[in-house]
Amino acid sequence: MSTPVKQSLPRRAWATVRNTWRSLTSMKTALVLLFLLAVAAMPGALLPQRDIDAQATAKWIDDHATIGPILDKVQAFDVFRSVWFTSIYVLLFVSLVGCIVPRLFEHVRALRTPPVSVPRNLSRLPRHTRRESAEAPDAAAATVLTGLRGWRRISRPGGPNDPAGTVTVSAEKGYLREAGNLLFHISLLGILVAIGVGQQYGYEGSRIVIEGDGGFCNSSSNYDSFRAGNLVDGTGLAPFCLRADDVQATFLPNAQPDMFRTMASYQDREGLRTDTWKQYAIEVNKPLRMEGVRVYMLGHGYAGTFTVTYPGGQTRTQTMQFAPQDKVYFLSSGALRFDPPPELYRTEDERRTKQIGIEGLLAPTKQLDGSLLTSKFPAPNDPAVAVDIYEGDTGLDTGKPQNIFSLSRDQIDSGRLEKKARVNLTVGQSTTLEDGTRVRFDGVKSFAALQVSHNPAQNWTLVFAIGMLAGLVVSLTVKRRRVFARLTPRDDGGTVMEIAGLARTDQAGWNEDFEALADRLAGPNGEKVTQ
C-alpha cells in the first residue's frame, strides 16, 4: 500500500486560501450574504438608532434596564455603523466582485464563440423531428438560415461520417438572458457602492422650526442633531436659509391626521446673493429640493408661548416646542427657562438665583378630569397648560448639557431650583408668584420637524435600482434555446431534414414553439416525416 504524499505547508496554505476564495465568490455565498444583510438591517428598523434620535435611544435603554445595555454593547443602536453589519456589507461586496468578473469574461468569450457543432446523434436530444424538402441541401440550408433570423447561426459541411453533400446548421439564442443576469448583479454591486459613497460624503440634520420664527441657515451648528459622513467635517455645506411661515395640520373628526404642510420661505445660493426669498409648500411626501439637498417634513407639534413679567415691569417672552407624548391627541411635555433682566439685581450670583423655570404639559384641546389635564383632540381648538413654576438656578450657566423638554433634576433635588406654583392655565391666563413675578400663558404655535438630507450618490442609486429591475425582467423572460439541423441529400435530389432542439433553461412552452419553428425552417416545400 502506497503512503499518501503529504503536501508542504505553503501548498496547504495556498489550497486553503484558494478554496476559501472559491467559496466566497460563489453565487450561493452571495445570496446567503444578501439574506444576512437584510436580517442584520432589521434591528435598525425595530430599535431607535443613536445617530437618528439620540434622545429616543437613551430613553429606550433606560426603560429596558436589563436588555438595553446588552444591546448597546453589541451595537444594536448603531446598526449601520456596527462592526458586524460592515463586515457583512464588505463580504457581500467582495463576493459579488469575485462572482461577477469571471462571469463577465466568460459571457464576452461566449459572444465571440460561434455556436457548437451539430451532435452526431440528434435523435437523443429532447426535441427532435424529421422533415423532407424538395430543395437541394444547400438551398434547404439557406431556407433554414433565413428562418433563424435573430439567432446566432452558422452553416457547416457535414462531418466525416455523414453522406457526401450533407450540410449542418447550428443556431443559438438567448444570450441576453445572461446579460440581464449580469446587469442585475452589477447593478446590485453599484447600489452597494452608491450607498457606501453616500454614507461617506452625505449628511443629515434635524431641526424643529416654529412658525413665524427666524428659521435657520444650513450650518452644522444650527441643527438640533447633525450626522455627517466620515469624509464630511460639517463645513462647506450647501448654502441656503429656510423659515416656516405657516405650519398647517388638519385632522379628521376621529382625530386621525389628514394633512401636514409647512409653508416655507427659503433662499438658495442665488437668493442669498440677491436677498430674495422663494416660497414652497413642504409636505410629508413632497420634499423641498435645492442645492443638492432635500428638506423633508417628518412631523409637527406645538410650542407654548409664555411671558414672564418681573416686579420692576420688565418682561421676557419665550416660545419653546413641547414634545408630543400622545401621538393621537398630542398631549405634549416641555420646559422653558427665563433669565431675569440684569438691572434688577446687583450681582450675577443674585441674578442667577432668580431664574424662572416652567415645566409641564400642553394640551391642544383641553379636557379636565378634576385637576388632571389631558387633550381630547389634536388640533389647537382650546389650548391649555398644566405647569409647575420654579424659581432659582436653572443650571443654564453650569455648562452641563440639559434636556430642552425638562428641567434639571439635579438642580431641583439639590434645592437650587424651588417649586413656587402648580397651576392650570388657558390662553391669556396668568399666575403671580410671592415676589410679584407674573407668569402668563400666551398661546400656542405650530412647529415642523424638518430633516435636511444630502446624498451625492442618490441619483446613482436610482439608476442602479432601475438597472436591477431591468436585469431581473430580462433574465426571467428571455429563454436560452439551441437548434441543430442536419440536411442530408436524397437520391431524387431532395433533402432529408433532421431538426433537433435543446432548451438550456426552462422547458415551458418549448414543445409547441419547437414544432412551429421546425415548420418554418422546413419552408413551404417541407413535409413532416412520420417517425
C-alpha positions as CSV (number, residue, x, y, z in Angstrom):
1,M,0.0,0.0,0.0
2,S,1.4,3.3,-1.0
3,T,1.8,6.1,1.5
4,P,-0.2,9.3,0.6
5,V,2.0,12.1,-0.4
6,K,1.9,14.9,2.2
7,Q,1.7,18.5,0.9
8,S,4.1,21.1,2.1
9,L,2.8,23.8,4.5
10,P,2.9,26.5,1.8
11,R,0.8,24.3,-0.6
12,R,-1.7,23.5,2.1
13,A,-2.0,27.2,3.0
14,W,-2.4,28.1,-0.7
15,A,-5.1,25.4,-1.1
16,T,-7.0,26.7,1.9
17,V,-6.9,30.3,0.6
18,R,-7.9,29.1,-2.9
19,N,-10.9,27.1,-1.6
20,T,-12.0,29.9,0.7
21,W,-11.9,32.3,-2.2
22,R,-13.9,30.0,-4.4
23,S,-16.5,29.5,-1.7
24,L,-16.7,33.3,-1.0
25,T,-17.1,34.2,-4.7
26,S,-19.8,31.6,-5.4
27,M,-23.3,32.8,-6.2
28,K,-24.7,30.7,-3.4
29,T,-22.5,32.6,-0.9
30,A,-23.5,35.9,-2.4
31,L,-27.2,35.0,-1.9
32,V,-26.6,34.0,1.7
33,L,-24.7,37.2,2.4
34,L,-27.5,39.2,0.8
35,F,-30.0,37.5,3.1
36,L,-27.8,38.1,6.1
37,L,-27.5,41.7,5.2
38,A,-31.3,42.0,5.2
39,V,-31.6,40.2,8.5
40,A,-28.8,42.4,10.0
41,A,-30.7,45.6,9.0
42,M,-33.8,44.5,10.9
43,P,-32.6,45.9,14.3
44,G,-32.1,49.2,12.6
45,A,-35.8,49.3,11.8
46,L,-37.1,47.9,15.0
47,L,-34.9,49.8,17.5
48,P,-34.1,53.5,17.8
49,Q,-30.8,54.5,16.3
50,R,-28.4,56.8,18.1
51,D,-27.4,58.7,15.0
52,I,-31.0,59.5,14.1
53,D,-32.6,60.1,17.6
54,A,-30.1,60.0,20.4
55,Q,-32.8,61.1,23.0
56,A,-35.2,58.2,22.0
57,T,-32.3,55.8,22.1
58,A,-31.3,56.8,25.6
59,K,-34.9,56.6,26.8
60,W,-35.3,53.1,25.3
61,I,-32.1,51.9,27.1
62,D,-33.3,53.5,30.4
63,D,-36.8,51.9,30.0
64,H,-35.2,48.5,29.4
65,A,-32.6,48.4,32.1
66,T,-31.7,44.7,31.7
67,I,-31.5,44.2,27.9
68,G,-30.9,47.8,26.9
69,P,-27.2,47.9,28.0
70,I,-26.6,44.5,26.5
71,L,-28.0,45.6,23.1
72,D,-25.9,48.7,23.3
73,K,-22.7,46.7,23.8
74,V,-23.4,44.7,20.6
75,Q,-24.1,48.0,18.7
76,A,-27.8,47.3,18.2
77,F,-28.4,51.1,18.4
78,D,-25.7,51.9,15.8
79,V,-26.6,49.1,13.4
80,F,-25.4,50.7,10.2
81,R,-22.1,51.7,11.7
82,S,-21.5,48.4,13.6
83,V,-18.6,46.1,13.0
84,W,-20.8,43.1,12.2
85,F,-23.0,45.0,9.7
86,T,-20.0,46.5,8.0
87,S,-18.3,43.0,7.8
88,I,-21.3,41.5,6.1
89,Y,-21.5,44.5,3.8
90,V,-17.8,44.2,2.8
91,L,-18.0,40.4,2.4
92,L,-21.0,40.8,0.1
93,F,-19.2,43.4,-2.0
94,V,-16.1,41.2,-2.3
95,S,-18.3,38.1,-3.1
96,L,-20.2,40.0,-5.9
97,V,-17.0,41.3,-7.4
98,G,-15.4,37.8,-7.4
99,C,-18.6,36.3,-8.8
100,I,-19.3,38.9,-11.5
101,V,-15.8,39.5,-13.0
102,P,-15.2,35.8,-14.2
103,R,-18.8,35.5,-15.4
104,L,-18.4,38.8,-17.4
105,F,-15.3,37.5,-19.2
106,E,-17.0,34.2,-19.8
107,H,-20.0,35.9,-21.3
108,V,-17.8,38.0,-23.6
109,R,-16.0,34.9,-24.7
110,A,-19.3,33.1,-25.4
111,L,-20.5,36.0,-27.5
112,R,-17.3,35.7,-29.7
113,T,-17.6,32.0,-30.0
114,P,-19.7,30.5,-32.8
115,P,-22.5,28.0,-32.0
116,V,-21.3,24.5,-31.3
117,S,-21.2,21.9,-34.0
118,V,-24.2,19.6,-34.6
119,P,-24.1,16.5,-32.4
120,R,-23.7,13.2,-34.2
121,N,-27.0,11.7,-32.9
122,L,-29.7,14.3,-33.0
123,S,-32.4,11.8,-32.0
124,R,-31.1,11.8,-28.5
125,L,-32.0,15.4,-27.9
126,P,-35.2,16.3,-26.0
127,R,-36.8,17.8,-29.1
128,H,-36.4,16.0,-32.4
129,T,-38.3,15.8,-35.7
130,R,-37.7,15.0,-39.4
131,R,-38.8,16.9,-42.5
132,E,-38.4,16.3,-46.2
133,S,-37.8,19.1,-48.7
134,A,-37.7,19.1,-52.5
135,E,-34.8,21.6,-52.3
136,A,-31.1,20.6,-52.5
137,P,-29.2,20.6,-49.2
138,D,-27.5,24.0,-50.0
139,A,-30.8,25.6,-50.8
140,A,-32.5,24.0,-47.8
141,A,-29.7,25.3,-45.6
142,A,-30.3,28.8,-46.9
143,T,-34.0,28.4,-46.1
144,V,-33.1,27.2,-42.6
145,L,-30.7,30.2,-42.0
146,T,-33.4,32.6,-43.2
147,G,-35.9,31.0,-40.8
148,L,-33.4,31.5,-38.0
149,R,-33.1,35.3,-38.4
150,G,-32.4,36.8,-35.0
151,W,-30.4,33.7,-33.9
152,R,-26.7,33.4,-33.8
153,R,-26.3,30.8,-36.6
154,I,-23.7,29.1,-38.7
155,S,-23.7,26.7,-41.6
156,R,-21.0,24.0,-41.8
157,P,-20.3,21.0,-44.1
158,G,-21.3,17.6,-42.8
159,G,-18.9,15.5,-40.7
160,P,-16.7,12.7,-41.9
161,N,-19.4,10.1,-41.1
162,D,-22.1,12.0,-43.0
163,P,-23.0,11.2,-46.6
164,A,-21.4,13.4,-49.2
165,G,-23.1,16.8,-49.7
166,T,-24.5,16.9,-46.2
167,V,-24.9,20.4,-44.7
168,T,-25.3,21.2,-40.9
169,V,-26.7,24.3,-39.3
170,S,-26.2,25.3,-35.7
171,A,-28.0,28.2,-34.0
172,E,-28.4,29.6,-30.5
173,K,-30.3,32.5,-29.0
174,G,-31.0,33.9,-25.5
175,Y,-27.5,35.3,-24.8
176,L,-29.4,38.4,-23.5
177,R,-30.5,36.3,-20.5
178,E,-27.0,36.1,-19.2
179,A,-26.5,39.8,-20.0
180,G,-29.6,40.5,-17.9
181,N,-28.3,38.4,-15.1
182,L,-25.0,40.2,-15.1
183,L,-26.8,43.6,-15.3
184,F,-28.8,42.6,-12.2
185,H,-25.7,41.7,-10.2
186,I,-23.6,44.6,-11.5
187,S,-26.5,47.0,-10.5
188,L,-26.6,45.4,-7.1
189,L,-22.9,46.0,-6.7
190,G,-23.4,49.5,-7.9
191,I,-26.1,50.1,-5.2
192,L,-23.7,48.9,-2.6
193,V,-21.0,51.3,-3.8
194,A,-23.6,54.2,-4.1
195,I,-24.8,53.6,-0.5
196,G,-21.2,53.5,0.7
197,V,-20.3,56.7,-1.1
198,G,-23.5,58.3,0.2
199,Q,-22.6,57.3,3.8
200,Q,-19.1,58.8,3.4
201,Y,-20.0,62.1,1.7
202,G,-23.6,62.7,2.8
203,Y,-25.1,64.3,5.8
204,E,-28.4,64.6,7.6
205,G,-29.6,67.3,10.0
206,S,-32.8,67.6,12.0
207,R,-34.3,70.9,13.1
208,I,-37.5,71.9,14.7
209,V,-38.8,75.1,13.2
210,I,-41.5,77.1,14.9
211,E,-43.9,79.0,12.6
212,G,-43.1,82.7,12.4
213,D,-39.7,82.1,13.9
214,G,-36.5,83.3,12.3
215,G,-35.7,79.9,10.8
216,F,-32.2,78.7,10.2
217,C,-29.3,78.5,7.7
218,N,-27.5,75.4,6.6
219,S,-24.7,75.1,9.1
220,S,-23.9,72.1,11.2
221,S,-24.2,74.2,14.4
222,N,-27.8,75.2,13.6
223,Y,-29.3,71.7,13.8
224,D,-30.8,70.0,16.8
225,S,-29.0,66.9,15.7
226,F,-26.5,66.5,12.8
227,R,-25.0,63.4,11.4
228,A,-22.2,63.7,8.8
229,G,-20.4,61.1,6.8
230,N,-16.8,60.2,7.7
231,L,-15.5,62.5,4.9
232,V,-17.7,65.5,5.8
233,D,-16.4,67.8,8.5
234,G,-19.5,69.9,8.8
235,T,-18.1,72.9,6.9
236,G,-18.7,74.0,3.3
237,L,-22.4,72.7,3.3
238,A,-24.8,73.8,0.6
239,P,-25.7,77.4,1.2
240,F,-29.3,78.1,1.9
241,C,-31.6,79.5,4.6
242,L,-35.2,78.5,5.4
243,R,-38.0,79.6,7.6
244,A,-41.5,78.3,8.4
245,D,-44.1,80.9,7.6
246,D,-47.1,78.7,8.5
247,V,-47.3,75.1,9.7
248,Q,-50.6,73.6,8.8
249,A,-52.1,70.4,10.2
250,T,-55.7,69.1,9.7
251,F,-57.3,66.1,11.3
252,L,-60.4,64.0,10.6
253,P,-63.2,64.0,13.2
254,N,-61.9,60.8,14.7
255,A,-58.5,62.5,15.3
256,Q,-56.7,60.8,12.5
257,P,-54.2,63.1,10.7
258,D,-55.4,64.3,7.3
259,M,-52.6,66.6,6.1
260,F,-49.4,68.2,7.3
261,R,-47.9,71.1,5.4
262,T,-45.2,73.7,6.0
263,M,-45.5,76.8,4.0
264,A,-41.8,77.7,3.8
265,S,-39.7,80.6,2.5
266,Y,-36.2,79.9,1.5
267,Q,-33.1,81.4,0.0
268,D,-30.9,79.3,-2.2
269,R,-27.4,80.4,-3.5
270,E,-28.9,82.9,-5.9
271,G,-31.4,84.1,-3.3
272,L,-28.7,84.7,-0.7
273,R,-26.8,86.8,-3.3
274,T,-29.8,88.9,-4.2
275,D,-31.6,88.8,-0.8
276,T,-34.7,87.3,-2.3
277,W,-37.0,84.6,-0.8
278,K,-38.8,81.9,-2.6
279,Q,-41.9,80.0,-1.4
280,Y,-42.6,76.3,-1.3
281,A,-45.1,74.0,0.4
282,I,-43.3,71.1,2.1
283,E,-45.4,68.1,2.7
284,V,-44.8,64.7,4.1
285,N,-44.1,63.1,0.7
286,K,-43.2,66.3,-1.1
287,P,-39.7,67.5,0.0
288,L,-38.1,70.7,-1.0
289,R,-35.1,70.1,-3.3
290,M,-32.4,72.7,-3.7
291,E,-28.6,73.0,-3.8
292,G,-28.3,69.2,-3.9
293,V,-30.2,68.7,-0.6
294,R,-33.7,67.6,0.2
295,V,-35.8,69.1,3.1
296,Y,-38.4,66.7,4.4
297,M,-41.2,67.3,6.8
298,L,-41.1,64.5,9.3
299,G,-43.8,65.6,11.7
300,H,-45.3,68.5,13.6
301,G,-46.2,69.6,17.1
302,Y,-47.0,72.6,19.3
303,A,-44.9,75.2,21.0
304,G,-46.1,77.1,24.1
305,T,-45.6,80.9,24.4
306,F,-45.1,82.3,27.9
307,T,-44.5,85.8,29.1
308,V,-42.8,86.5,32.5
309,T,-43.4,90.0,34.0
310,Y,-40.9,90.9,36.7
311,P,-41.7,93.2,39.7
312,G,-40.0,96.1,38.0
313,G,-42.3,95.8,35.0
314,Q,-39.7,94.2,32.7
315,T,-41.0,91.3,30.5
316,R,-39.5,88.3,28.9
317,T,-41.4,86.3,26.3
318,Q,-40.3,82.9,25.0
319,T,-41.7,80.3,22.7
320,M,-40.5,76.7,23.1
321,Q,-41.5,73.5,21.5
322,F,-43.2,70.8,23.6
323,A,-42.5,67.1,22.8
324,P,-45.7,65.1,21.9
325,Q,-46.2,62.3,24.5
326,D,-49.6,61.2,23.0
327,K,-49.2,60.7,19.2
328,V,-53.0,60.7,18.8
329,Y,-54.2,63.8,20.8
330,F,-50.8,65.5,21.0
331,L,-50.7,66.0,24.8
332,S,-47.1,67.3,25.0
333,S,-44.5,68.0,27.6
334,G,-41.9,70.7,27.7
335,A,-39.9,73.2,29.7
336,L,-38.8,76.9,29.5
337,R,-36.1,78.8,31.3
338,F,-36.1,82.6,31.8
339,D,-33.1,84.8,32.8
340,P,-34.2,87.9,34.7
341,P,-33.2,91.3,33.5
342,P,-29.6,92.1,34.8
343,E,-30.6,95.6,36.1
344,L,-32.9,94.1,38.7
345,Y,-30.1,92.6,40.7
346,R,-26.8,93.9,41.9
347,T,-24.6,90.8,41.3
348,E,-24.5,87.9,38.9
349,D,-24.9,85.4,41.7
350,E,-28.1,87.1,42.9
351,R,-29.5,87.2,39.4
352,R,-28.7,83.5,38.9
353,T,-30.9,82.6,41.9
354,K,-33.9,84.4,40.5
355,Q,-34.2,82.5,37.2
356,I,-37.6,81.2,36.3
357,G,-38.2,77.6,35.2
358,I,-41.5,76.3,33.8
359,E,-42.2,72.6,33.2
360,G,-45.4,70.8,32.4
361,L,-47.9,69.6,29.9
362,L,-49.6,71.3,26.9
363,A,-53.0,70.2,25.6
364,P,-54.1,71.4,22.2
365,T,-57.7,70.9,23.1
366,K,-58.1,70.7,26.9
367,Q,-60.1,68.2,28.8
368,L,-60.0,68.3,32.6
369,D,-60.6,65.2,34.8
370,G,-60.7,67.0,38.1
371,S,-57.5,68.9,38.1
372,L,-55.8,66.5,35.7
373,L,-55.2,68.0,32.3
374,T,-55.5,65.8,29.1
375,S,-56.2,66.5,25.5
376,K,-59.3,65.4,23.6
377,F,-58.4,66.4,20.1
378,P,-55.0,67.0,18.3
379,A,-56.0,70.4,16.8
380,P,-55.4,73.6,18.9
381,N,-59.1,74.3,19.4
382,D,-58.8,75.2,23.1
383,P,-55.1,75.1,24.3
384,A,-54.2,74.9,27.9
385,V,-51.2,74.0,30.1
386,A,-50.6,72.4,33.4
387,V,-47.3,73.6,34.7
388,D,-45.0,73.7,37.6
389,I,-43.2,77.1,38.1
390,Y,-39.8,77.1,39.7
391,E,-37.5,79.9,40.9
392,G,-33.8,79.6,41.5
393,D,-30.8,78.4,39.5
394,T,-32.0,76.5,36.4
395,G,-28.4,75.4,35.7
396,L,-28.0,77.2,32.4
397,D,-24.6,78.6,33.5
398,T,-23.2,75.3,34.7
399,G,-22.0,74.2,31.3
400,K,-23.7,70.8,31.6
401,P,-26.0,69.7,28.7
402,Q,-29.7,69.7,29.6
403,N,-32.8,68.2,28.0
404,I,-34.7,71.0,26.5
405,F,-38.0,69.3,27.3
406,S,-37.4,69.1,31.1
407,L,-35.7,71.0,33.9
408,S,-32.6,69.6,35.5
409,R,-33.4,67.0,38.1
410,D,-30.1,67.7,39.8
411,Q,-31.0,71.4,40.4
412,I,-34.4,70.5,41.7
413,D,-33.2,67.7,44.0
414,S,-30.4,69.8,45.4
415,G,-32.9,72.7,46.3
416,R,-31.2,75.2,44.0
417,L,-34.4,75.3,42.0
418,E,-37.6,75.5,44.1
419,K,-41.1,74.9,43.1
420,K,-43.2,78.1,43.6
421,A,-46.6,77.2,42.0
422,R,-48.5,74.5,40.2
423,V,-51.3,75.8,38.0
424,N,-53.6,75.1,35.0
425,L,-53.7,78.0,32.6
426,T,-55.7,78.6,29.4
427,V,-54.7,81.2,26.8
428,G,-54.4,84.7,28.4
429,Q,-54.5,83.4,32.0
430,S,-51.6,84.1,34.4
431,T,-50.4,83.4,37.9
432,T,-48.4,85.6,40.3
433,L,-45.6,84.4,42.5
434,E,-44.9,85.5,46.0
435,D,-42.3,88.1,44.9
436,G,-44.7,89.7,42.4
437,T,-43.4,87.9,39.3
438,R,-46.3,87.1,37.0
439,V,-46.3,84.2,34.5
440,R,-48.8,84.3,31.6
441,F,-49.6,81.7,29.1
442,D,-50.0,83.5,25.7
443,G,-51.0,80.6,23.5
444,V,-49.5,78.0,21.1
445,K,-47.8,78.0,17.8
446,S,-47.3,75.0,15.5
447,F,-43.8,73.7,14.7
448,A,-42.5,71.5,11.9
449,A,-39.9,68.8,12.4
450,L,-37.7,69.1,9.4
451,Q,-34.9,66.9,8.1
452,V,-32.2,68.1,5.7
453,S,-30.5,65.3,3.8
454,H,-27.7,65.4,1.3
455,N,-26.7,62.3,-0.6
456,P,-24.4,62.8,-3.6
457,A,-25.0,59.3,-4.8
458,Q,-28.8,59.4,-4.7
459,N,-29.2,59.6,-8.4
460,W,-26.8,56.7,-9.0
461,T,-28.7,54.7,-6.5
462,L,-31.9,55.3,-8.6
463,V,-30.0,54.4,-11.8
464,F,-28.7,51.1,-10.4
465,A,-32.1,50.3,-8.9
466,I,-33.6,50.7,-12.4
467,G,-30.8,48.5,-13.8
468,M,-31.6,45.8,-11.2
469,L,-35.2,45.8,-12.2
470,A,-34.4,45.7,-16.0
471,G,-31.9,42.9,-15.5
472,L,-34.3,40.9,-13.5
473,V,-37.0,41.3,-16.1
474,V,-34.7,40.3,-18.9
475,S,-33.3,37.3,-17.0
476,L,-36.8,36.0,-16.3
477,T,-38.3,36.5,-19.7
478,V,-35.5,35.6,-22.1
479,K,-35.1,31.9,-22.8
480,R,-31.9,30.1,-23.9
481,R,-32.5,27.8,-26.9
482,R,-30.3,25.8,-29.2
483,V,-31.4,24.4,-32.6
484,F,-29.5,21.9,-34.8
485,A,-30.3,20.8,-38.3
486,R,-28.6,18.1,-40.5
487,L,-29.5,18.3,-44.1
488,T,-28.8,15.1,-45.9
489,P,-29.2,14.7,-49.8
490,R,-31.7,12.2,-51.2
491,D,-31.2,10.2,-54.3
492,D,-34.0,12.1,-56.1
493,G,-32.3,15.5,-55.5
494,G,-34.4,16.4,-52.4
495,T,-33.2,16.7,-48.8
496,V,-33.9,14.9,-45.6
497,M,-34.0,17.5,-42.8
498,E,-33.3,16.3,-39.3
499,I,-34.0,19.1,-36.8
500,A,-33.4,19.0,-33.0
501,G,-33.8,21.5,-30.2
502,L,-32.3,21.9,-26.8
503,A,-33.7,24.2,-24.0
504,R,-30.8,25.4,-22.0
505,T,-33.0,26.9,-19.3
506,D,-36.7,26.2,-18.6
507,Q,-38.7,23.9,-20.8
508,A,-42.0,25.8,-20.6
509,G,-43.7,26.1,-24.0
510,W,-40.8,24.5,-25.8
511,N,-42.9,21.7,-27.4
512,E,-45.3,24.0,-29.3
513,D,-42.6,26.5,-30.0
514,F,-40.3,23.9,-31.4
515,E,-42.9,22.4,-33.8
516,A,-43.7,25.8,-35.1
517,L,-40.0,26.6,-35.6
518,A,-39.4,23.2,-37.4
519,D,-42.3,24.0,-39.8
520,R,-40.8,27.4,-40.5
521,L,-37.3,26.0,-41.1
522,A,-38.5,23.3,-43.5
523,G,-40.1,26.0,-45.7
524,P,-43.2,25.8,-47.8
525,N,-42.0,22.7,-49.5
526,G,-41.2,20.8,-46.4
527,E,-43.2,17.8,-45.3
528,K,-43.1,16.1,-41.9
529,V,-41.9,12.5,-41.8
530,T,-43.8,10.2,-39.6
531,Q,-41.4,8.6,-37.1
